[in-house]
Amino acid sequence: MNSVWTDKVDVTCPLPEYPRPQLVRDNWLNLNGKFSYAILPQSADWPEQYDGEILVPFAVESKLSGVEKPLLPTQHLWYRKGFVLPDSMMGKTVLLHFGAVDWKCRVFLNRNLIGEHVGGYCGFTLDITQYLLPGENELVVCVYDPTDNGWQQRGKQVIRTHGFWYTATSGIWQTVWLEAVSDCYVQNIRYTPDVDEGAVRLQTELGGAAQEAELRLTVSFDGETVFAGAIEADAAVPVPNAKLWSPETPNLYDVKLEVYKDGACTDTVTSYFGMRKFCVAKDDAGIVRLFLNNKPYFQKGLLDQGYWPDGGLTAPTDEAMIFDIAEMKRLGFNMLRKHIKVEPLRWYYHCDRLGMLVWQDMVSGGEYIGDFFAGVLPNIGILHIKDNKNYARFKRTKPEWREDFRRELSEMIDLLYNTVSLYAWVPFNEAWGQFDALEICDRVRRQDPTRVIDHASGWYDQGGGDIQSMHKYVLPIRMRRLDDRAFVITEFGGYSRKVPGHTWNLKKAFGYLMFPNKEKLTAAYRRLLEKQVIPLVSRGLSGTIYTQVSDVENEVNGMYTYDRAELKLDAQTVMELNQKLTL
């Protein structure tokens, strides 16, 4: 199935944009494009020949990859690409970046093993300088991905799709790129805005020979300099009369950071940050609410799974990524819950600059707990289970499974920490792989005390975090007894409609409540909002997350069809109801 953007993909270099908008350099090379590939038994040491070409960064299962084959748990996926280092990179330290490779990979350069990585959703970087040769270099990547035959974090990926379980994403699925730096360079910047103090804390990590290096910072807003001067690696930078960021006013400050050593500039990066404050607090009526910049702020959101009919987890183009965000904002939504997926950094950049709050899920893993315990019993409110060391019930029996989750969760928080729009962390969703949620919540809080936490979205609330979280499909939505957390309906609706010509599989289409046309679907959506949801706002409801942005494969409960060609509800009705859904 094609999307609106399938034919716009540049097969010579798909997704050519700079992939890391908060740490930008000029001297880089995008390696996206055609690689040779081979799918071989795990026993094979090295490909003797390759099967054909694959278009990176699209997963081997996807249409845009040009392959559309599954990677089985008994197999390895091999990639090969030759490249010649540009003259501008000669004599420099050369870094090889992978946006994401699912799941476990080994990386070779000129037949030398230069690094390994485990985890399908966060990027990694390798210094390849010592392995480079004059002329053409050979990059080879070997990937293993057991998908749902394994215990690893994988979201809704399965080898055989059905219902709300989707086609796997194996191998390279985000941009691969080279970058040249000097022997003293900015390795990372960490921004922590403090709205109350009118300052932003910059923590700069330098790579290479960093001794006695000097940092010079320029901060500007709309072209006007706000701060210019030398700073320490850990510095509180004043931002007087700050222009606060919000979905209505997505104000961003531009940054230029230079590294000097022995009087010479060794590195220059450009970046940005936003001044905003996220928390929960009591409003004037004493009700605990979601707050933005010290004021109650009602969040009207959508579940956003970020799947594409042609690219799987990989959007076909940057324009496609922008469409989902901009179109949902046009319809009156101000938040997206990125559901059990970590997007490329450019997606978060577009949320930052366009003005869209983000709730970020950790990707689910472990064995699936089963529909009876993960949906039926908790949804009708007759079962509650404590997850404290109850590892067998939640299918997290092995300590290494739980430790791997903790490691990847921490990596994700570090990766996305600077995202201006990221309001809340969601470690667990609907009991799948849930364990020790209170302890995990504490870990997240220690690592990032600046954001709100929905510690167990949906069913098995352990009483922690900042959100009292409700998922409600089909059955009536009723007010919860409020506690010291903000009450949010974190999933609801899921109203469905099949659109011939724009549906993945008409015969296998899945939905909770199905409607035959736009008019009846829109009328049902109106009844749901006006009768069950909007009346709860004055009683303490602080936010909503409707399921969902678009159809995904067999699941047809999207605002948009899977190909993004047709809005399935009446736009004016959605906008009108969103105007009513406010404090």
Disulfide bonds with the S-S distance in Angstrom:
none
